[in-house]
Protein backbone atom coordinates (compact mmCIF):
# COMPACT_ATOMS: atom_id res chain seq x y z
CA UNK A 1 0.00 0.00 0.00
CA UNK A 2 1.29 3.41 -0.95
CA UNK A 3 1.26 6.08 1.72
CA UNK A 4 -1.32 8.68 0.84
CA UNK A 5 -2.13 11.79 2.82
CA UNK A 6 -5.22 13.97 2.56
CA UNK A 7 -6.09 17.11 4.48
CA UNK A 8 -9.61 17.13 5.95
CA UNK A 9 -11.45 19.64 8.13
CA UNK A 10 -12.84 18.76 11.53
CA UNK A 11 -16.50 19.73 12.02
CA UNK A 12 -17.75 21.84 14.92
CA UNK A 13 -18.75 18.53 16.58
CA UNK A 14 -15.16 17.22 16.27
CA UNK A 15 -16.05 14.84 13.44
CA UNK A 16 -14.21 14.07 10.26
CA UNK A 17 -15.16 12.09 7.16
CA UNK A 18 -12.84 9.30 6.13
CA UNK A 19 -12.12 9.64 2.41
CA UNK A 20 -14.13 7.17 0.32
CA UNK A 21 -10.94 5.96 -1.35
CA UNK A 22 -9.57 4.89 2.04
CA UNK A 23 -12.89 3.31 3.10
CA UNK A 24 -13.05 1.31 -0.14
CA UNK A 25 -9.45 0.13 0.12
CA UNK A 26 -9.94 -1.01 3.72
CA UNK A 27 -13.50 -2.28 3.15
CA UNK A 28 -14.90 0.01 5.85
CA UNK A 29 -18.67 0.30 5.59
CA UNK A 30 -21.43 2.06 7.48
CA UNK A 31 -21.78 0.51 10.93
CA UNK A 32 -18.25 -0.96 10.99
CA UNK A 33 -16.12 -0.18 14.01
CA UNK A 34 -12.72 1.50 13.96
CA UNK A 35 -10.20 1.90 16.75
CA UNK A 36 -8.71 5.33 17.34
CA UNK A 37 -5.42 5.66 19.18
CA UNK A 38 -2.74 8.23 19.85
CA UNK A 39 0.80 6.97 19.29
CA UNK A 40 4.02 8.17 20.91
CA UNK A 41 4.59 10.62 18.03
CA UNK A 42 1.30 12.43 18.88
CA UNK A 43 -0.28 10.98 15.73
CA UNK A 44 -3.84 9.73 15.57
CA UNK A 45 -4.07 6.21 14.19
CA UNK A 46 -7.39 4.89 12.89
CA UNK A 47 -7.68 1.17 12.18
CA UNK A 48 -10.58 -1.04 11.14
CA UNK A 49 -11.73 -3.45 13.84
CA UNK A 50 -12.09 -6.89 12.22
CA UNK A 51 -15.69 -8.05 11.86
CA UNK A 52 -16.90 -11.61 12.44
CA UNK A 53 -16.81 -12.08 8.66
CA UNK A 54 -13.20 -10.83 8.54
CA UNK A 55 -12.22 -13.40 11.19
CA UNK A 56 -14.19 -16.12 9.41
CA UNK A 57 -12.41 -15.39 6.13
CA UNK A 58 -9.05 -15.38 7.90
CA UNK A 59 -9.46 -18.83 9.43
CA UNK A 60 -11.79 -20.55 6.95
CA UNK A 61 -8.94 -22.49 5.34
CA UNK A 62 -7.34 -23.61 8.60
CA UNK A 63 -7.81 -27.37 8.73
CA UNK A 64 -10.22 -28.68 11.35
CA UNK A 65 -8.33 -31.70 12.62
CA UNK A 66 -7.36 -32.96 16.02
CA UNK A 67 -3.61 -32.58 16.19
CA UNK A 68 -1.77 -34.29 19.01
CA UNK A 69 1.45 -32.40 19.66
CA UNK A 70 4.01 -33.99 21.97
CA UNK A 71 6.08 -32.17 24.58
CA UNK A 72 8.78 -31.46 21.96
CA UNK A 73 6.32 -29.86 19.54
CA UNK A 74 6.14 -32.80 17.13
CA UNK A 75 3.00 -34.33 15.66
CA UNK A 76 2.18 -37.33 13.46
CA UNK A 77 1.73 -36.01 9.92
CA UNK A 78 -0.13 -39.16 8.87
CA UNK A 79 -2.80 -38.53 11.53
CA UNK A 80 -3.16 -34.84 10.60
CA UNK A 81 -2.40 -34.59 6.86
CA UNK A 82 -4.39 -31.41 6.27
CA UNK A 83 -2.68 -29.66 9.17
CA UNK A 84 0.74 -30.79 7.93
CA UNK A 85 -0.06 -29.44 4.44
CA UNK A 86 -1.32 -26.15 5.90
CA UNK A 87 1.80 -25.79 8.07
CA UNK A 88 4.00 -26.34 5.02
CA UNK A 89 2.09 -24.23 2.47
CA UNK A 90 0.36 -21.72 4.71
N, C-alpha and C positions, 0 to 999 in steps of 0.2 A: 504494500500500500504506500502510495506517495503521500508525503506530508502536504497537507493543504490547509491554509489558514484563511478564514473569512472574518471580517469585522461586522459585528451585529450590535444593535442598540438594545439596552435593557429598558423594559417598560417601567412605568411609574409604580407598578406592582412588583418590580424586581424580576420579571419574567423575560425569557428570551426564547426565540424560535430556533430550533435546530434546523440548519439548512436541509432541504429535501434531498439533495445529493448525498449528504452524510447519512440521513435516515435510510435511504434506499440501499446504500452500500452496506450498512450494518443491519439491515432488515429490522429497523425500529418502526413499529406501527402504533397507532392510537391505542392507549391502554397498556402498552408495554411499560415495564419499570426500568429505570436507569439508576445507577448509583452516582452520587456526586461526592467527590472528595477533594481535599486541599493537600497538595504534596509539599515536600520540604522546600520547594522553590517558589512557594506562594502561587502555584498554578492550580486552577480548577480542572479536575479531570472528571469527565463524564463517560461512563461505560454502561453498555447494555447489560442488564441482569438476565442471565439465561432463563428462558421459559421452560416449561415441562417438555414442550415439543423439541426445543434445542437439546435438552438432555437426552431425550429419547433418540434423536437423530445421532447424537454423539456415541451412544452405547448400543445402538441397534445391531451392529455387526459383531459385538463381542460375543463369543460363543457361550452358550448356556450349558456348561458341563460341570460335573463335580470333579474337581481337580484335587487330588491328595498330594500335598507337598510335604516332603520330609523335613527334618530339622536342619538339613543342609541346603534346603531350597530346591531340591530335585523332585521331579515328578515323572510318572510313567507316561511317555508319549503315546504308547499304544492304547492306554486307557482314556486319554484325553486328546485325540488327534486334531480336533478342531481348535482347541486351545493352543496346541503346539504349533499349528499352522499360523494362527493369529499372532502368537509371540514372535514367530520368525518373519512374517510378512507385514504385520501391523494392521 
